[in-house]
Amino acid sequence: MKHKLNFSKKVNNQFRNKILITGVSLFVILSVLLVSPFLNQKTMIGKSGDQKFILKNESLIKDILWQHFDEKKEKIKSIEILDQTIKGEFDNGGDVGGDYDVTFQATVNEDKNKVMTVDINFPNAQIGPFTFIRPNPYKKKMDMTISKEHFHITVEDKVAKTKMDSWWNFAPEVWAENFSLESFDENSASHQTVEEIYATHRQSILDYVAKINNVSSNDIVEEDVKDLRVTNSSSNQFELDVRYLDKTNLSKTIYLHFVLSKENLSDLYLPIQGKVDKETEMLPFVAQKDIDVAEKMKSMQEEVDFYRELKVKQVAELQQKNEAAEKEIFEKYKEKCQELVLKKMTSGEMSKYKEQIEPRFKNVAYQNIYNFSIYYEEYFISSNRSLDSVYEVRVKLNEENLHNTNLPIAVEVVTQYNNKNGKNIDIVLETTILE
């Protein structure tokens, strides 16, 4: 009998313990549920309006970032927005109004070396013209609608030695941009790939350029092969611009625009597309097989260097010749320009001062090979005193003037006056031809 009582007591104790444990568990769960909203609110204490806005929309923002880089979440397992980097900026837009931007950084996969820099633009924030005090878009209830079309995102792998080593290259758009940027480095593998593609297609390109310019393909040479670098227009398309010289007329430059696909980068012998500048139709250029690419690039560089130096020399000689022609024209027409200025100075009501004033040469200023200005200052003849009035004769030349300095020249006589705002205003007194 005593044994039965002890057993019953033991069962009752166990039952009470279970009730106690269950009660404590329920209390803890309810406490967490009740307190958690307040804990979340506490995390917002001390945050700026921009920080609160981003954290409030954190889920939507992360979804957009995943969609942009890794929709299936195969590479990016987690994204953490660094709230201390969140900041807002505004553009006052001058006299037309501006927009608002919120920028921040985020790390992925709990790795501080894998960083996104995000700029979210709000073009409809309705910031008024000439806004100089920073607005608060959250109090004024501006249009702060988040749209994936207005995300600008850059990424960085802080431990990558080169852009092509970046962890982010799993994303096609990032890979394409990094390949493009690295192609600007003459010592990079990307630049070498572009060189190899160009070298294998070069002969068919030269043949085409020669044909449309009615010269031999031996008369065409690149202006600079160190400029063989690409820009990415998409994740699968790259653009390459090359300038060519006509050896028979080195002052002439021919521009061609090429489009390379991602497949071209892995197969050198696939055709590439290209067109002459300002043309619309793209043409295929075929590759030349069984060539030594390295030797081809070396000989091409030597040829390019020779003609580039020759062009520089010719340009310098032409510049000296044109400058000499300008000075000859100046000396030839200086007095005629002075007579023209005197005529304008003493016209109309000023004719009564014809014997008392005269223009005197002040200086000449050469702007470029086709334009220069001669300045004359107005003087009282008797007192030899300047009247502080300056007349400018603007001389406008053409190619024929530089080849034959005896040809007539176009000129215009200009004077200035200060308006009520203190700004100098040009007044053209006459435009004519001097012979």
C-alpha positions, 0 to 999 in steps of 0.5 A: 500500500505504501509503495502505491502511494509513493508511486502516485506521489511521484506521478503527480510531481512529474505532472506538475513539473511538466505543467511548470516547464510548459508554462515557462516555455509559453511565457518565454515565447509570448515575451519574445513575440511581444517584445520583438517589435519593440526590439526592432524599433530600438534598432532604428533609434539613432538612425538617419532617415536614409538608413531607416528607409533602406532598412525598412525596404531591405527585403525588396532591395536584396531581392533586386540585388539577387535578381541582378547578379544571381537569381537562383542564389547559387553563388550569393547565399547572403547579402548584408547591407552595411547600414553605417554606409547608407547616405542620401544625396540630392541634385538641385537640378539648377532651374529645372529641379532635380532628383535624390539618390541613396547610396550604400555598400553591402557584403555577400556571403559574410565576406568583407572582401566581396563588396557591392556599392549600390546607388538607388536613384529616385528621379521623381523625388520632385526636388524644386529648382534652386534647392540649396538646403538639403531636403528630407524626402521622408518628411515631405513625402516625395516620390521615393518609389524603389525601382530596379531600373534605377539601381546602379551597382558596382562590385569589388573583390578586394583580394583579387590581383586582377579584374579577371581574377575577381570572384564576381566574374561568375556574373556575365555582365561583370565578366564582360566589363572586367575584360573590357577594362583589363584590355586597356592594360597593354600587358594584360591577357585581355589586351593580348587576346584582342591583339590576336583577334585583330592580327588574324583578321587584319589582311581582309580589313586592309584589303577592304579599306584600300578598296574603298579608298582606291589605293593598294592594301600596302598603302594602308596602315594603322595609326596606333595598334596600342589602342587595340582595346575594347568596350563592352556594350553588353555581356556578350558584345564588345566594340573596337575602334581602329584608325587607319592612315593612307601612306600616300596622304598621311593627313587623311585618317580613316575610322573603322568600328568593329563588333566582337562577340564573346565567341570571338574571344575564344575562337580567333578565327571566327569572322568579326563584324565591322563598318566604316565610320558613319556607315550603317551596314556591318560587314564580315571580315574573315580570319587569315589562318596559319600565321604567326600572330606574335610575329605579325604583331611585331612587324605591324608595330614596327610599320605603325611606329615608322608611319606615325613618326613620319606623320608627326614630322609632316604635321610639324612641317605643315604647321610651320608652313601654315604659321609662316603663311599666316604671318605673311598674310598679316604683314600684307593686310595690316595696313588695309585693316587699319584703313578699314578701322579708321573708316568705321571710327570716323563714320557718321557723326564721328566724321568731324573728328577725322583729322583728330583721331587715328587707330594704331596697331596694338597687337596680333593674336593667332587662334589657329591656322585659319583665324587670327585677330589684329587689334587697333587702339584709338588715339588722339593725334595731337596729344598722343593720348589713348582713348581706351577704345580697341577695335578688333579685325578678325581674319578668317582664312581657308585652305586656299589662303594658306596655299596662296597668300595673294588671295582675298581674305574675309574679315570683320571689324568688331568693337566692344562695349560694357552693358549695365551688368558689366559684361563685354558685348561684341558689336560687329561693325562690318564684314567684308572681303579685302583684296 
